[in-house]
Amino acid sequence: MKKLILALPFLLGVVGVPSETLAHTMFTNYLMNEELEFQTTYSTDEVAENAEVYVYAPNNFDEPWLESRTDEEGRFSFLPDTSIPGDWEVQIIDEGHGEVIIVPVTEDGVDYENISYELKQDLHYSSTPMSPIHSLLITAGVGGLWFALLRKN
């Protein structure tokens, strides 16, 4: 019984370490019609409804050129200003997931063939990340307290 009681703080220390967990992945497809249309879904086939969308023009990455949200089908569309050529950045963010899409624009319009994905963010933490040293110190502290209480009795 005493071994179980002594092992409990160490077990809590190991279990209490937050771990990275892979969640469902965000996918964004695009199509060029009158405007550049995006649809964002997850690998679970759930749509990214009401996700935040930020579009940055190449001449100002500090302030969004456009702020919007996806609709109930995870769709969003816009047409870049061809008078501002360069790489436009489209950020789609939803509940810890994010994707950055680079849209090259020339004076002739969107360079559809060279649209690329820059970033996917799909890691979540079960709680605030801690280093192994922090986990060891917490385990030692809990274990020391537990040992002091057992020794008192």
Secondary structure as the mmCIF struct_conf table of DSSP 4:
data_model
#
loop_
_struct_conf.conf_type_id
_struct_conf.id
_struct_conf.beg_label_comp_id
_struct_conf.beg_label_asym_id
_struct_conf.beg_label_seq_id
_struct_conf.end_label_comp_id
_struct_conf.end_label_asym_id
_struct_conf.end_label_seq_id
HELX_RH_AL_P HELX_RH_AL_P1 LYS A 2 VAL A 15
TURN_TY1_P TURN_TY1_P1 GLY A 16 GLY A 16
BEND BEND1 VAL A 17 VAL A 17
STRN STRN1 GLU A 20 LEU A 22
HELX_LH_PP_P HELX_LH_PP_P1 HIS A 24 THR A 25
STRN STRN2 MET A 26 MET A 32
BEND BEND2 ASN A 33 GLU A 35
STRN STRN3 LEU A 36 TYR A 42
TURN_TY1_P TURN_TY1_P2 SER A 43 THR A 44
BEND BEND3 ASP A 45 ASP A 45
STRN STRN4 VAL A 47 VAL A 47
TURN_TY1_P TURN_TY1_P3 GLU A 49 ASN A 50
STRN STRN5 GLU A 52 TYR A 56
STRN STRN6 ALA A 57 ALA A 57
TURN_TY1_P TURN_TY1_P4 PRO A 58 ASN A 59
STRN STRN7 ASN A 60 ASN A 60
BEND BEND4 PHE A 61 GLU A 63
BEND BEND5 TRP A 65 TRP A 65
STRN STRN8 LEU A 66 ARG A 69
TURN_TY1_P TURN_TY1_P5 GLU A 72 GLU A 73
BEND BEND6 GLY A 74 GLY A 74
STRN STRN9 ARG A 75 PHE A 78
TURN_TY1_P TURN_TY1_P6 THR A 82 SER A 83
BEND BEND7 ILE A 84 ILE A 84
STRN STRN10 GLY A 86 ASP A 94
TURN_TY1_P TURN_TY1_P7 GLU A 95 GLY A 96
STRN STRN11 HIS A 97 THR A 106
TURN_TY1_P TURN_TY1_P8 GLU A 107 ASP A 108
STRN STRN12 GLY A 109 VAL A 110
HELX_RH_3T_P HELX_RH_3T_P1 TYR A 112 ASN A 114
STRN STRN13 SER A 116 GLN A 121
STRN STRN14 LEU A 123 TYR A 125
BEND BEND8 SER A 126 THR A 128
HELX_RH_AL_P HELX_RH_AL_P2 PRO A 132 LYS A 152
#
